[in-house]
Amino acid sequence: MFAKEYAKALYELAISSKALEEVKNNFDALINGIKENEEYMKVLTYPKISKANKKKSIYEVCKSMNNTFIDFLYVLIDNNRINNIKEIHEEFINIIDQNNNVVYAEVITASELNKSQLGLLANNLSKYFSNKKVVINEVIDESLIGGIKVLADGKLIDLSLTNRLESLMNQI
C-alpha cells in the first residue's frame, strides 16, 4: 500500500515541477541499473551502512539526474523504504499509464498473429476498455488449440477453443 503512496507523491512532484518525462526516464534508468547490478541494491539496503553513506552513493550514481528524483531517493533512504524501490517504480508506471489511458494486454495465442490481426485486436480491446490505448504483448502457447486469451486490466477474456471444449464437457 505504501508503494502506491510514494509513487503518487513522486508523480505529483514530477508534474508540479514539469519534469514527469525526465523523472520517469531517470527512474527507469535506475531500475534497469539495479536489475543489471543487484549488488548495488545490497549496498543500499545493508543495515550497517549509514544513511549518509547511502545518500552519498545515490548522489554519485544519480548526480546527472533530476534533483526532484534524487531528493525522492533520499526520502526513501530516510524512511527505510529504498528496499521497496522496484514496487514503487511499478506503481509509478501504473499511475502514469492510468493518467494516459493506457492498458497493457497480454494476448495468448497458439500461433503468431500478423500485423493486421494485432491491429484489429488492439482496436477491439480499446473499445472494450473504454477507448483506452491498448499495448499488446503477444505470447505464443502452442498448447492452445485455437482462439485467444487476453489478460488485461485485471480481467481474463478467454476465447480459446480449449475453454469452449472444457465448457461443453462440463455441460454434458
N, C-alpha and C positions, 0 to 999 in steps of 0.2 A: 504494500500500500504506500509506504513512504517513497518508493522509487518513482511512483507516479507524481507525488507531490514535488519531489526535487526536479523531475523532468519538466513539470508545469512551471515551476519557478524559473528555471533556465529559459524555457520558451518565452515567458513573459519578459524577462530581462533582455533577451536577444531581440524580441520585437520592439521593445521600447528604445533600445539603442540602435535600431535599424540595421542589425547585423545578423539576422537569422541565418542567412545562407552561409556566411563566414563561420558562425558558431557551429552550424551543422557540419560543415566541411572539417573544421577543427576536431570536433567530437568524433566524426567518422575516422579521421586520420589517427587519432589517439587510440581508438578501439582496435583499429587494424594493426597498429604497432604493438599493442598489448597482446593481440592474438598471435602475432609473429614471435613475440618475446615474452612468454609467460613469466619468466624470471623477474621481469620488471614489476609485475603485479605482486610478487612475493616481497619485493623491497618496499612497495607502498603499503603493504598490509602487515609487515613484520612488526610485532608489538614493541620490540626493543629499540627500534629506530624512532627517534624523536619526531614529533610533528614538524618541528622546524626543519629538520633534515629532509623529511618527506617533501615539504614545500619547496625546499631548495632544489631537490631532484626534479620536481614538477616544473619549476621555473626553467631549469636547464634544458629539459626535453621540449617544453612548450613556449619558450621565450618569443618565438616568432608568431605565436597565435594571438587571437583576440583576448584583450585584457579581461573582458567580462567572463570569458570562458575560463581563463586562468584563475580568476577570483572564485569562480564556482568550484573549481577543483580544490582550492584552498578550504572552502567551506566543507566540502566532503571530507577532507582530511581532519579538520577541526571537530567535525561531528562523528568521526569514526565510521563514515559511510563510503569511503573510497573502495572498499571491497565489493560494493554493490554497483560499481560504475557500469558494468555491462547491462544490468537490468534497467538502470536509469537511462542509458543510451537507447535501449529498446523502447522504453516508454516515450522518450523524447521524439523518436522517429514516428511512433504511433500518433502522437499529438500533431506533429507536422502533417502526416498523411490525413488525419481526420479533418484538419483545417483546410486541406487542399482537396478534400473529397476524393481520396484515393483508396481503393480496395485492392488488396493482393489476393489473387486466387490461385490455388494450386489445382491444376487440371490434370487428372489422371486418366490416361487413355491406353489402349492396347498397342497402338502404333502412333507414330508421329503425325500430327496434324499439319496440313500445308498452311501457307500464309493466309489464304482466303478463308479457310475454316477457322483459323485462330482469330481473324478479324471479325467474322460473323459471330463467333462465340463471345468475344470481348464486347461487341455491340449489344448482344442479348443480355449478357451479365450486367452490363452498365444499366440497362433498363430495369433489370431485376433489383439492382441495388440503388434505386432512386437516382439514376443518371450520374453516378459516381464514375470516375475514371478507373478502369479495371486493368491491373497489371497482372499478366498471366505468367505463371511458372509451370511449364509443362513437364509432367513426369510420366514416363513410359512404364506400364505394368503389363507385361506380356501374359500374366495370368488372367487378366480381364478378357472375357470372351468378346465383348463388343460394348459400344456405348462409352459413356464418360462418367467420371465422378468429379465433382467440384467442391473444394473446401475453401470457403471464403467468409470472412467476417463472422467467424464462429458457427457457420452453417455448413452442413454437408448436403449437397444435392447429388443424389445417386441415381443416375440414368443409365446404369450399366445393365447389360443383358444378364450378367451374373445375378444381380439384385432382383431382376424381374423373374428369373427362373426360381430363385430361392423363395420369392413371394408366392409364386404359383405352387411350389412344393408344399409350402405351409398351409395353403388353402385346400389342398387335396386331402 
